[in-house]
Amino acid sequence: MPDPRATPADSRAPNQPRKIRVRCEINGRAMTLETYPVARLLDVLREQPGLTGTKEGCGEGECGACAVELDGLLVNSCLVPALQADGAKIRTIEGVAGFDVLLDGDPIPNHRLNAVQQAFLTHGGAQCGICTPGMILAAVNLLERNPHPSETEIREGLAGNLCRCTGYTKIFESVLAACRATPPHAEPQR
């Protein structure tokens, strides 16, 4: 006879995984996500806080469409187990645009595009949009570490991101334009 006090978690099969709480900061906002430890960070970000800007391209970590920053490092979120995000700071494409003052500890988006986002729009760096979020995050990550990279450094910085539409010329032009929009005295942030 089943125990009437049993919770749904207690009625699971013996080897079935339990959901965990992952506490992290996403785009400047503290969040607690409930998920299975090995769920892909990509899926958790898209489903729970609804951050659908992060795209799935290949699902194997080869294309960079799902790129996010995890504690300042660019990672393919399709390869990152959600458990690894516990205590981490995550930035998705939704967190690249500017934010203004904090209200009750939460950032308020000001909807001003980052220089890289604006350059992608102005110079045609985006085509179908699948690779664009990951490509922009890779470029932003590069420019925060090196505000004025050479063309070779840009190519290396974006090497983990594939685009099947543009041939990369417009993407590289967009990143170079974003560099020109950055003051020459800007220092690396990391």
C-alpha positions as CSV (number, residue, x, y, z in Angstrom):
1,M,0.0,0.0,0.0
2,P,1.5,3.4,-1.0
3,D,2.5,5.8,1.7
4,P,-0.1,8.7,1.6
5,R,2.6,11.2,2.7
6,A,4.8,10.4,-0.3
7,T,5.6,13.4,-2.5
8,P,5.9,13.1,-6.2
9,A,9.7,13.0,-5.7
10,D,9.4,10.1,-3.3
11,S,7.4,8.1,-5.9
12,R,10.1,8.2,-8.5
13,A,11.9,5.0,-9.7
14,P,14.9,4.4,-7.5
15,N,17.6,5.5,-10.0
16,Q,15.7,8.4,-11.5
17,P,17.6,11.7,-11.2
18,R,16.3,14.5,-8.9
19,K,16.0,18.0,-9.9
20,I,18.3,20.5,-8.3
21,R,18.4,24.2,-7.7
22,V,21.0,26.1,-9.7
23,R,21.6,29.6,-8.3
24,C,23.3,31.9,-10.7
25,E,23.3,35.4,-12.1
26,I,21.9,35.7,-15.6
27,N,22.4,39.0,-17.4
28,G,23.0,40.8,-14.1
29,R,19.9,39.3,-12.4
30,A,20.1,36.7,-9.6
31,M,18.0,33.6,-10.5
32,T,17.3,30.2,-9.2
33,L,16.6,27.5,-11.8
34,E,15.2,24.1,-11.1
35,T,16.5,21.5,-13.4
36,Y,18.2,18.1,-13.7
37,P,22.0,18.3,-13.1
38,V,22.9,17.2,-16.6
39,A,20.3,19.2,-18.5
40,R,21.9,21.3,-21.2
41,L,22.4,24.9,-20.1
42,L,21.1,25.8,-23.6
43,D,17.7,24.2,-22.9
44,V,17.5,25.6,-19.3
45,L,18.2,29.2,-20.5
46,R,15.6,28.9,-23.3
47,E,12.9,27.2,-21.2
48,Q,13.0,28.7,-17.7
49,P,13.9,32.4,-18.0
50,G,12.7,32.4,-21.6
51,L,16.0,33.6,-23.1
52,T,15.4,32.3,-26.6
53,G,18.1,34.5,-28.2
54,T,20.6,31.6,-27.6
55,K,20.1,29.3,-30.6
56,E,20.8,25.6,-31.1
57,G,22.7,25.0,-34.3
58,C,24.4,21.6,-34.2
59,G,23.9,20.4,-30.6
60,E,27.5,19.1,-30.6
61,G,29.5,22.2,-29.7
62,E,30.9,22.7,-33.2
63,C,29.0,25.8,-34.5
64,G,29.0,28.4,-31.7
65,A,25.3,29.3,-32.3
66,C,24.6,28.5,-28.6
67,A,27.5,30.5,-27.2
68,V,27.0,32.3,-23.9
69,E,29.5,33.7,-21.4
70,L,30.0,31.7,-18.2
71,D,32.0,33.6,-15.7
72,G,33.5,35.7,-18.6
73,L,34.5,32.7,-20.7
74,L,32.7,32.0,-24.0
75,V,31.2,28.5,-23.9
76,N,28.9,26.4,-26.1
77,S,25.9,26.1,-23.9
78,C,24.8,22.9,-25.6
79,L,27.8,21.2,-24.0
80,V,27.5,22.7,-20.5
81,P,25.5,20.7,-17.9
82,A,23.2,23.0,-15.9
83,L,25.0,22.0,-12.6
84,Q,28.1,23.7,-13.9
85,A,26.3,27.1,-13.9
86,D,25.6,26.9,-10.1
87,G,27.1,30.1,-8.6
88,A,28.2,31.4,-12.0
89,K,27.6,34.7,-13.8
90,I,26.0,34.0,-17.2
91,R,25.6,36.5,-20.1
92,T,23.4,35.7,-23.0
93,I,22.7,37.7,-26.1
94,E,19.9,39.4,-24.3
95,G,22.5,40.8,-21.8
96,V,24.7,42.4,-24.4
97,A,22.5,45.5,-25.0
98,G,22.9,48.3,-22.4
99,F,21.5,48.4,-18.9
100,D,20.7,51.4,-16.8
101,V,20.3,51.9,-13.1
102,L,19.5,49.0,-10.8
103,L,16.0,49.0,-9.4
104,D,15.7,46.7,-6.3
105,G,18.9,44.9,-7.4
106,D,17.6,44.2,-11.0
107,P,19.1,45.8,-14.1
108,I,16.8,47.8,-16.3
109,P,17.4,47.4,-20.0
110,N,17.9,50.7,-21.8
111,H,17.5,49.0,-25.2
112,R,20.5,50.7,-26.6
113,L,22.4,48.3,-28.8
114,N,26.0,47.4,-28.0
115,A,28.5,48.7,-30.6
116,V,28.9,45.2,-32.1
117,Q,25.1,44.7,-32.4
118,Q,24.8,48.1,-34.1
119,A,27.7,47.3,-36.5
120,F,26.1,44.0,-37.4
121,L,22.9,45.8,-38.4
122,T,24.7,48.6,-40.2
123,H,27.2,46.5,-42.1
124,G,25.0,43.4,-42.9
125,G,26.8,41.0,-40.5
126,A,23.6,39.1,-39.9
127,Q,21.7,37.0,-42.5
128,C,19.4,34.2,-41.3
129,G,20.0,34.9,-37.6
130,I,21.0,31.4,-36.4
131,C,24.7,32.1,-35.8
132,T,24.2,35.8,-35.0
133,P,23.7,35.7,-31.2
134,G,26.8,33.5,-30.8
135,M,28.8,35.5,-33.3
136,I,27.9,38.8,-31.5
137,L,28.8,37.3,-28.1
138,A,32.1,36.0,-29.4
139,A,32.9,39.5,-30.9
140,V,31.9,41.3,-27.7
141,N,33.9,38.9,-25.6
142,L,36.9,39.5,-27.9
143,L,36.6,43.3,-27.8
144,E,36.2,43.4,-24.0
145,R,39.6,41.6,-23.8
146,N,41.2,43.4,-26.7
147,P,39.4,46.6,-27.8
148,H,41.5,47.0,-31.0
149,P,42.4,43.6,-32.3
150,S,44.0,43.0,-35.7
151,E,42.0,41.3,-38.5
152,T,43.9,38.1,-37.7
153,E,42.9,38.3,-34.0
154,I,39.3,38.9,-35.0
155,R,39.4,35.8,-37.3
156,E,40.9,33.8,-34.4
157,G,38.4,35.2,-31.9
158,L,35.4,34.2,-34.1
159,A,36.9,30.8,-35.2
160,G,34.5,28.8,-33.0
161,N,31.5,30.2,-34.7
162,L,30.2,29.0,-38.0
163,C,28.0,30.9,-40.5
164,R,26.6,29.2,-43.5
165,C,25.1,32.4,-45.1
166,T,27.6,35.3,-45.2
167,G,31.0,34.0,-46.1
168,Y,32.3,35.9,-43.1
169,T,33.3,39.1,-44.9
170,K,30.4,41.1,-43.6
171,I,30.9,39.7,-40.1
172,F,34.6,40.7,-40.0
173,E,33.7,44.1,-41.4
174,S,31.1,44.5,-38.7
175,V,33.6,43.7,-35.9
176,L,36.1,46.1,-37.4
177,A,33.4,48.8,-37.5
178,A,32.7,48.1,-33.8
179,C,36.4,48.5,-33.1
180,R,36.4,51.9,-34.8
181,A,33.4,52.9,-32.6
182,T,35.5,52.1,-29.5
183,P,37.6,55.0,-28.2
184,P,41.4,54.3,-28.8
185,H,42.2,54.6,-25.1
186,A,39.8,51.9,-24.1
187,E,41.5,49.3,-21.9
188,P,40.7,45.6,-21.8
189,Q,38.0,44.8,-19.1
190,R,39.3,41.3,-18.2
